[in-house]
């Protein structure tokens, strides 16, 4: 057994997994898993820089994670940074801050690497289970980007595109610092046009039709699943490997688009940090399902974080 700590720092959230990895059995025994919304990518699409307040929120979370890692005695740490820190002019400031706090340098990985980690994390435990047919199409909807990976036991093709719930929200729904509530038909049409263009790009590298199982990852997908399941509070065990139909996703997306901030915030399973970006995320998920022809999405709580954990082990 090797005790590892994996950190995934994305555009919207920063997450930690501490686990014991046993390569001989293929088992990753979870000891601690947590997530904080830090919105590192705040304004990056517009300014090209990481905002000082976003950096401080992220560094504060890193300090808390450092304590957790120390308590568990994890011997190996890997910190992976994704879309926002790839795009930012001042990413060196981010790297220095993380190194000072955690003693490891964040790896600003490429979109293709991000996609491969997501695929490994999401599908490692599906292999050999008869009710999950191959090949898999894994879709990881993040804050700044979305990864598409198709494969069976190994990755066949992967593509990352600049389409995420935070990026779409900031690009189309934020005016003078205020989020449209609810969005107008014109704003929704603009988001859909951006999504379609991004899906066209993804399809240049990854066949979006023909996979037997669509696997959906990350907060947008798990939140939509929680709503579909009628959960009063977020329950990862109930959500993990649930199957959500296209009709359910379409109905929930329509409901979210017509709702106000207060109505979305009142949803029991909704994380406060997702209230303003869930509508854009749901539009992405719905468009992906329609483009792929999937009648359902298998929801996974295991994703890039688990893939990072395996890479450390």
C-alpha angles and dihedrals in degrees: 000000000000119000108220138178120210124189124191114192112189137166095278108018144025117215136190131203123185112186146152110243122204109187091185092064100026090238127142108194109204117222100167133002123176142158137201128189106231100155093219089172094060107147095348093124089056104034104025090226138095108249117239092236091050091052092050093050089052094047090049090055090047090055091053091047091050089060092050092049091050092049092053094043096230108185099197126046130186122184116194122189122197142185105342096048092046090057101043125101091210097048089127089069089055092048093051093049094051092046091053093050104038103022093235130094115239113242111226095209128197122254090252092054089047090053093050093051090049091052094049093047094047101042108032092091094040094063111107096017108122096209092061106067125204144268099057127204107204117198118189110190108199135173098265105013143018124221124212118195128172125191148109115225089345136029113270099179137354139184135177119204131187096253119117140142095254095043093050092045095050093043097050113011106042117085120173089343095307124112116226108253105223105000120246123244089251092054092048090050090051092051091048091051091052091048092050091051091050091049089052088055093048091050091058088071107019126047103234095193129058101047114129096215129033110206117195124202141188138029101310093054096042091048093051088048091051090053092047090051091051094236117174089205134015110280114180094190092056092045098046110100093356115148117229119191127227089243091055093049091048093050094046093047090053090049093050093048091055095045132096127232090259093051093050092045089054092062104110097221095045116113109223090235092060099050095096098038104040094088092058090044092051090051089054093049092048092049091049092052092048093047093048094043091233115161091198142011124225107221118219128194088192113081144126091339091061090045090054089049091054091047090056092049 
